[in-house]
Amino acid sequence: MAGHRRRPGIGSSLAFTLGSAVLWGLAHLRAGRRRTGALLMASSLTVITMTATAVLTADSFLLTLAVRPGWLQAFGAVALLLATVTVAVVISSYRLLRPQGLSRAARRLSASAVGLLCVLVMLPAAYAARLAHVSQHVMTSLFAAGSTPVPADPWRGRERLNLLLVGADAATGRYGVRTDSVTVASVDTRTGDTVLLGLPRNLAHVPLPAGPARDRFPRGFTGEPPHTPGILNEIWQYAEDHPETVPGTPDGERGPILLKRTVGDVLGLDVPYYAMVDMRGFAKMIDAMGGVRLTVPEPIVYGRRNEGLVRPGTRVLSGEEALWYGRSRTHTSDYVRMSRQKCLLNAVAKQADPVTVIGGFEEIAEAALDTVSTDVPRALLPHLVDLADKVKGTRIRSLQFVPPVIDPVVPDYALIRRKVTAALPPAATAVPGPAARPAPVPAPAPPPTASAAAPAAPAQTRARTPATSAAPESASASAPESGSGSASGSGSASAPSDPAPASGSAPTPTPPPTPTPTPTPQETVFLDETCP
């Protein structure tokens, strides 16, 4: 009978109790409670199998759940429930197998061991519930609910997502927000291919979007001379200080709205969202990640008196070192700093894996709440997590609009847009089709009469004139096509099979081949894929 089964000694009793904390029902089976033990063990194996399967095969799906406040709350409740059930099983297991006739000291010692086991069971669950609570707080505080519903597939009909990344430097003694780092991350929504488009902070005469802002600055933004130089990094704060530039918009939203529209017009892109990081809290976020591994090619001096130094070499930089790696321009320039910022963004994106983030999650969350602002809607976050997973499998490239290609004092904004178009060609995201077949050679036409040939020549010349004048505008895009076209044209003109003109008729004029335009160094697009 189960009730008369001999109980094990104190050592075996504690061992079965410990085993029951991992696999429910072990102690119950040992005590002869077969039905209860089998039910508990089946439940335990089900939970373990489901958890292992989810972790091993659905990691990206779990990350999408981690940015849903409702799921986070449910996860915290389930974690606490499982821990409570495990504690109940542990206590029940010990009571079933506890030896009789123990001394008072032995009973107290064994009870203390079981109590410690219960605490160890509850701690991970409590920590998981705490992380879920903090995550939910970050999701609801940092990301707005959004007034427009997000469709089930937000990337349908959108080949690329363009996100404005802003680094703000609200240093001591500086009024307002100065956007010293302005970068647009253009991400292919199907492949994750990412290009960082960087604009210098000192870009002058920036054309503002149509509306009250452009009405005030019809020839480009000039700021408030002589108090400000009128450059790109002032636009955010100018909009905040002058509500009439973005009418009907509350405080705190005018700056990002005007900057998104302005940068989008400059690049020729639709920029729906932004994310801004205040540099003062950036160091905290890097420290919470455990640092970021970078290669520093040469010493970087920083500080008002050049008292700081980021040593060269490949190593893990602290938050302060990473901050000055991307911020310092001592003995260098804005453009060198922009290049380092691009490498820093690349390194953080690659190294911010889930294990790293969870390890310092509370510190990262606290720093994010203090230093990050964004208008990305909360409902879009699960889709962004999936997209970020694609980005990790690609190599992030960059295109910086800096001298000698772009002069920030007298910028060529048309050239900027052409370079963006060349860097993000629609064909790059299209599925390649079969190779085109050569066009058939038309049969020789009967020679025209003299009366018909005379007016034909001027008409043909007029028809070719617009195409020839338009060639330099699309030099980099049309060079291969123009080259092939001109080659075939010249070959046809010199073919021996052409019939001789009829006696007494004027020869048909042959148009000269269109020269292949050669892109200038300014028109040529080079995407930087390497960081030291």
C-alpha positions in Angstrom: 0.0 0.0 0.0 1.2 3.5 -0.7 0.5 4.7 2.8 2.8 2.1 4.4 5.7 2.7 2.0 8.9 3.3 3.9 10.1 6.9 3.8 13.7 7.6 2.7 16.4 9.2 4.9 16.9 12.9 5.3 19.4 13.1 2.5 17.2 11.3 -0.1 14.2 13.3 1.1 16.0 16.6 0.4 17.3 15.2 -3.0 13.8 14.2 -4.2 12.5 17.6 -3.0 15.2 19.4 -5.0 14.4 17.2 -8.0 10.7 18.1 -7.7 11.6 21.8 -8.1 12.9 21.0 -11.6 10.6 18.2 -12.6 7.3 18.2 -10.7 6.0 14.9 -9.4 9.3 13.1 -8.6 8.7 13.0 -4.9 5.1 12.1 -5.3 6.0 9.1 -7.4 8.6 8.1 -4.8 6.0 8.4 -2.1 3.5 6.2 -4.0 1.2 9.0 -5.2 1.2 7.8 -8.8 -1.7 9.6 -10.2 -0.7 12.9 -8.7 2.9 12.4 -9.6 2.1 11.5 -13.2 -0.2 14.5 -13.6 2.5 16.8 -12.1 5.2 15.4 -14.2 3.2 15.6 -17.4 2.4 19.2 -16.7 6.1 20.0 -15.9 7.3 18.3 -19.1 4.7 20.2 -21.1 5.9 23.6 -19.7 9.6 22.7 -20.2 9.0 21.5 -23.8 7.0 24.6 -24.8 9.6 26.9 -23.3 12.5 25.2 -24.9 10.8 25.1 -28.3 9.9 28.8 -28.1 13.4 29.8 -27.1 15.2 27.7 -29.7 12.9 28.1 -32.7 10.9 31.3 -32.2 13.4 33.8 -30.8 12.3 36.6 -33.2 8.7 35.9 -32.4 9.4 36.2 -28.7 11.1 39.5 -29.3 8.0 40.8 -31.0 6.0 39.8 -28.0 8.5 41.6 -25.8 7.4 44.9 -27.2 3.7 44.4 -26.7 2.6 45.8 -23.3 -0.3 43.3 -23.0 1.9 40.3 -23.5 4.5 41.7 -21.1 1.9 41.9 -18.4 0.7 38.4 -19.2 4.3 37.1 -19.1 4.9 38.5 -15.7 1.7 37.0 -14.3 2.5 33.6 -15.8 6.1 33.7 -14.4 4.8 34.4 -10.9 2.1 31.7 -11.2 4.6 29.0 -12.3 6.9 30.0 -9.5 4.1 29.8 -7.0 3.0 26.3 -8.2 6.7 25.2 -8.0 7.0 26.4 -4.4 3.8 24.5 -3.5 5.1 21.3 -5.2 8.4 21.7 -3.3 6.7 22.1 0.1 4.3 19.2 -0.6 7.2 17.0 -1.8 9.2 17.6 1.4 6.2 16.9 3.6 5.5 13.6 1.8 9.1 12.3 2.2 10.3 14.0 5.4 11.6 11.3 7.8 9.9 10.8 11.1 11.6 11.0 14.4 14.1 13.7 13.5 15.6 15.8 16.2 14.6 19.4 16.6 17.9 20.6 15.1 17.6 18.3 12.1 14.0 19.4 11.5 15.1 23.1 11.6 18.0 22.5 9.3 16.0 20.6 6.8 13.2 23.1 6.9 15.7 25.9 6.3 17.1 24.1 3.3 13.6 23.7 1.8 12.9 27.4 2.6 16.1 28.4 0.8 15.1 26.3 -2.2 11.7 28.1 -2.3 13.4 31.5 -2.3 15.7 30.4 -5.1 12.7 29.3 -7.1 10.9 32.6 -6.6 13.8 34.9 -7.4 14.0 34.2 -11.2 10.3 34.5 -11.5 10.3 37.8 -9.5 13.1 39.1 -11.7 11.3 38.1 -14.9 8.1 39.8 -13.6 10.2 42.9 -12.8 11.6 43.0 -16.3 8.2 42.6 -17.8 6.9 45.5 -15.6 9.9 47.8 -16.6 9.5 46.9 -20.3 5.8 47.7 -20.2 6.6 51.0 -18.5 9.1 51.8 -21.3 6.8 50.8 -24.0 3.9 52.9 -22.8 6.0 55.9 -21.8 8.5 56.2 -24.7 6.2 55.1 -27.6 2.9 56.7 -28.2 -0.2 54.7 -29.0 -0.6 56.5 -32.3 -3.7 58.0 -33.8 -3.5 56.0 -37.0 -4.0 52.2 -36.9 -1.0 50.2 -38.1 -2.0 47.7 -40.8 -1.1 44.0 -40.4 1.6 44.4 -43.0 2.9 48.0 -42.7 5.6 47.4 -45.4 3.1 46.5 -48.1 3.7 49.0 -50.9 6.7 50.5 -49.1 10.0 49.3 -50.4 12.1 51.2 -47.9 11.6 52.6 -44.4 13.4 55.9 -43.8 14.0 56.7 -40.1 15.6 60.0 -39.0 18.2 59.4 -36.4 19.2 62.6 -34.4 21.9 63.1 -31.9 21.2 66.1 -29.8 23.8 67.9 -27.8 22.1 69.9 -25.0 25.4 70.8 -23.3 25.8 73.0 -20.3 25.5 76.7 -21.3 23.8 75.9 -24.7 20.3 77.0 -25.2 17.7 74.5 -26.4 18.3 71.5 -28.6 21.0 71.4 -31.2 20.8 68.5 -33.6 24.6 68.0 -34.2 24.1 64.5 -35.7 21.5 64.2 -38.5 21.3 60.8 -40.2 18.6 59.0 -42.2 18.6 55.2 -42.0 17.0 53.9 -45.2 16.1 50.2 -44.7 14.9 47.9 -47.4 11.8 46.3 -45.9 12.3 43.0 -47.6 16.1 42.4 -47.3 17.2 44.6 -44.4 19.8 46.3 -46.6 20.5 49.6 -44.9 22.1 52.8 -46.1 22.9 55.6 -43.7 22.6 59.1 -45.3 24.4 61.7 -43.3 24.0 65.4 -43.5 26.5 67.8 -41.9 25.2 69.9 -39.1 26.5 73.1 -40.7 24.6 72.8 -43.9 23.6 76.3 -44.9 20.6 77.8 -46.8 18.6 74.7 -46.2 15.3 74.7 -48.2 12.3 74.4 -45.9 9.1 72.5 -46.8 6.2 74.3 -48.4 4.1 76.3 -46.0 4.6 78.9 -43.4 8.3 77.9 -42.8 9.2 78.4 -46.5 7.2 81.6 -46.6 9.4 83.0 -43.9 12.6 81.7 -45.5 11.9 81.5 -49.3 15.6 81.3 -50.1 16.6 78.8 -47.5 16.9 78.8 -43.7 19.0 81.7 -42.4 18.2 81.5 -38.7 18.2 84.7 -36.6 21.3 86.7 -37.7 23.5 87.9 -36.1 22.6 85.7 -33.2 22.7 82.4 -35.1 24.5 81.3 -38.3 21.4 79.8 -39.8 22.5 76.2 -40.3 20.8 72.8 -40.2 21.3 72.0 -36.5 19.2 75.1 -35.6 16.0 74.1 -37.4 14.6 71.9 -34.6 14.9 74.6 -31.9 13.7 77.4 -34.2 10.5 75.6 -34.8 10.0 75.1 -31.1 10.6 78.8 -30.5 8.4 80.0 -33.4 5.0 78.2 -33.3 3.9 80.0 -36.4 6.3 77.9 -38.6 4.3 74.7 -37.8 0.9 76.0 -36.9 -1.5 73.9 -34.9 1.3 71.7 -33.4 1.9 71.5 -29.6 5.2 72.1 -28.0 7.8 69.4 -28.3 6.4 68.2 -31.7 7.1 71.2 -33.9 10.9 70.6 -33.9 10.8 67.0 -35.0 8.0 67.6 -37.6 9.8 70.4 -39.3 13.2 68.7 -39.2 11.7 65.4 -40.7 10.0 67.4 -43.5 13.1 69.4 -44.2 15.5 66.5 -44.3 13.0 64.5 -46.4 12.8 67.3 -48.9 16.6 67.7 -49.0 17.1 63.9 -49.7 14.0 63.4 -51.8 12.7 60.8 -49.4 9.6 60.2 -47.3 10.7 60.3 -43.7 7.8 59.3 -41.5 9.5 58.7 -38.1 12.4 60.0 -36.0 14.3 58.9 -32.9 16.5 61.4 -31.0 19.1 60.5 -28.4 20.5 63.2 -26.0 24.3 62.7 -25.9 24.2 63.2 -22.1 22.5 59.9 -21.6 24.2 58.0 -24.4 27.1 57.1 -22.2 24.7 55.5 -19.7 23.2 53.3 -22.3 26.6 52.1 -23.5 27.7 51.4 -20.0 24.5 49.4 -19.4 25.3 47.3 -22.5 28.7 46.5 -21.0 30.5 48.8 -23.5 30.9 48.6 -27.2 33.7 47.0 -29.1 35.4 49.4 -31.7 38.6 49.9 -33.5 40.1 53.3 -32.8 42.7 54.0 -35.6 44.3 57.0 -33.9 44.2 58.8 -30.6 41.1 61.0 -30.0 41.6 64.0 -27.8 38.6 65.6 -26.1 37.7 68.0 -23.3 37.9 71.8 -23.1 41.5 71.6 -22.1 42.3 68.5 -24.1 42.5 66.5 -20.9 40.7 63.4 -22.2 42.1 60.8 -24.5 40.5 57.8 -26.2 43.5 55.4 -26.8 43.9 53.8 -30.2 43.4 50.0 -30.7 40.6 47.5 -30.9 38.9 47.1 -27.6 35.7 47.6 -25.6 35.0 51.3 -25.1 33.2 52.5 -22.0 30.2 54.8 -22.2 32.3 58.0 -21.8 34.9 56.8 -24.4 32.2 55.9 -26.9 30.5 59.2 -26.3 33.7 61.2 -27.1 34.5 58.8 -30.0 31.4 60.0 -31.7 31.4 63.6 -30.3 34.9 64.9 -30.3 36.2 67.0 -33.2 39.4 68.3 -31.6 42.2 68.5 -34.1 39.8 67.1 -36.7 36.5 68.3 -38.3 32.8 67.8 -38.3 33.2 65.4 -41.2 35.6 63.1 -39.5 33.3 63.0 -36.6 30.4 62.1 -38.9 32.3 59.1 -40.1 33.0 58.0 -36.6 29.4 58.4 -35.6 28.4 56.1 -38.5 30.9 53.4 -37.3 29.5 53.8 -33.7 25.9 53.3 -34.9 26.9 50.3 -36.9 28.7 48.7 -33.9 25.9 49.3 -31.5 23.3 47.9 -33.9 25.4 44.7 -34.4 26.3 44.2 -30.7 23.0 45.0 -29.0 21.8 41.3 -29.0 19.0 40.2 -26.6 21.4 38.6 -24.1 23.4 41.9 -23.8 20.2 44.0 -23.6 18.6 41.8 -20.9 21.8 41.8 -18.8 21.6 45.6 -18.3 18.0 46.0 -19.2 16.9 48.2 -16.2 19.8 50.6 -16.7 19.2 50.8 -20.4 15.5 51.4 -19.8 16.2 54.1 -17.3 18.7 55.8 -19.6 16.3 55.5 -22.6 13.4 57.1 -20.7 15.7 60.1 -19.8 17.4 60.6 -23.1 15.4 59.1 -26.0 12.4 60.6 -27.7 10.6 59.3 -30.8 7.3 59.3 -32.6 7.4 55.7 -33.7 4.0 54.3 -32.8 3.8 51.5 -30.3 1.9 49.2 -32.6 4.8 49.4 -35.2 7.4 48.0 -32.7 6.8 44.3 -33.4 7.3 44.9 -37.1 10.4 46.9 -36.4 11.8 44.0 -34.4 11.4 41.7 -37.4 13.0 44.3 -39.6 15.9 44.8 -37.2 16.6 41.1 -37.3 17.0 41.4 -41.1 19.3 44.3 -40.7 21.7 42.3 -38.4 22.3 39.9 -41.3 23.5 42.7 -43.7 26.3 45.1 -43.9 25.3 48.7 -43.2 26.6 51.1 -45.7 26.8 54.9 -45.6 26.8 58.0 -47.8 28.0 61.2 -46.3 27.3 64.6 -47.9 30.5 66.3 -47.0 33.4 68.1 -48.8 34.7 67.9 -51.5 31.5 66.6 -53.0 29.1 68.9 -51.1 30.2 72.3 -49.9 28.1 73.0 -46.8 28.4 76.7 -47.2 27.0 76.7 -50.8 25.4 73.2 -51.1 24.2 71.8 -54.3 20.8 70.3 -53.2 20.0 69.0 -56.6 23.2 67.0 -56.6 22.3 65.6 -53.1 19.0 64.3 -54.4 20.6 62.8 -57.4 23.2 61.0 -55.3 20.4 59.6 -53.0 18.5 58.4 -56.0 21.6 56.6 -57.3 22.4 55.1 -53.9 18.9 53.8 -53.5 17.9 52.6 -57.0 14.5 50.9 -57.3 16.2 48.1 -59.4 18.3 47.2 -56.4 15.3 45.9 -54.6 13.6 44.3 -57.6 13.8 40.7 -58.5 16.1 40.4 -61.6 14.3 39.2 -64.7 15.6 37.3 -67.7 18.3 38.9 -69.8 16.9 41.1 -72.6 17.2 39.8 -76.1 18.9 41.9 -78.8 16.5 43.9 -80.8 16.0 42.6 -84.3 17.6 44.5 -87.1 14.9 46.1 -89.3 14.8 45.3 -93.0 16.2 48.0 -95.3 13.5 50.5 -96.3 13.1 51.7 -99.9 15.1 54.9 -100.5 13.0 58.0 -100.0 12.4 60.4 -102.8 14.1 63.7 -102.9 10.9 65.5 -101.9 10.3 63.3 -98.9 14.0 63.2 -97.7 14.4 66.9 -97.5 12.0 67.7 -94.6 12.8 64.5 -92.8 16.3 65.5 -91.7 15.4 68.6 -89.7 12.6 66.7 -87.9 15.0 63.9 -86.9 17.5 66.5 -85.6 14.8 68.2 -83.5 13.7 64.9 -82.1 17.2 64.1 -80.8 18.0 67.5 -79.3 16.1 67.0 -76.0 17.6 63.6 -75.4 21.1 64.9 -75.9 20.7 67.9 -73.6 19.2 65.7 -70.9 22.0 63.2 -70.9 24.3 65.0 -68.3 21.4 65.2 -65.8 21.2 61.4 -65.5 24.8 60.6 -66.2 25.4 57.9 -63.7 22.1 56.1 -64.4 22.1 56.3 -68.2 25.7 55.8 -69.1 25.5 52.0 -69.8 22.3 52.4 -71.9 23.7 55.3 -73.9 26.9 53.5 -74.6 25.2 50.4 -76.0 22.8 52.5 -78.0 25.5 54.6 -79.6 27.5 51.5 -80.4 24.7 49.8 -82.3 23.9 53.1 -84.1 27.4 53.5 -85.3 27.6 49.9 -86.4 24.4 50.3 -88.5 25.8 53.4 -90.2 28.9 51.6 -91.4 27.3 48.2 -92.4 28.2 47.2 -96.0 24.7 45.8 -96.6 23.1 49.3 -96.7 21.7 49.9 -100.1 23.2 52.7 -102.2 21.0 55.8 -102.7 19.0 55.9 -105.8 20.3 57.9 -108.7 19.1 61.5 -108.5 17.9 61.3 -104.9 19.5 63.0 -101.8 21.3 60.6 -99.5 19.6 59.9 -96.2 21.5 61.8 -93.4 22.9 59.6 -90.7 22.8 61.2 -87.2 26.1 61.2 -85.3 26.3 58.7 -82.4 25.4 60.1 -79.0 28.6 60.3 -76.9 28.5 58.3 -73.7 28.4 60.8 -70.8 31.2 60.4 -68.2 30.1 61.0 -64.6 32.0 63.7 -62.8 33.6 62.9 -59.4 30.7 64.8 -57.8 28.1 62.7 -59.6 29.8 59.3 -58.9 28.3 57.6 -55.8 30.5 55.6 -53.5 28.9 53.8 -50.6 31.3 53.4 -47.7 31.0 49.8 -46.3 34.0 49.7 -44.1 34.9 50.9 -40.6 38.3 50.5 -39.1 
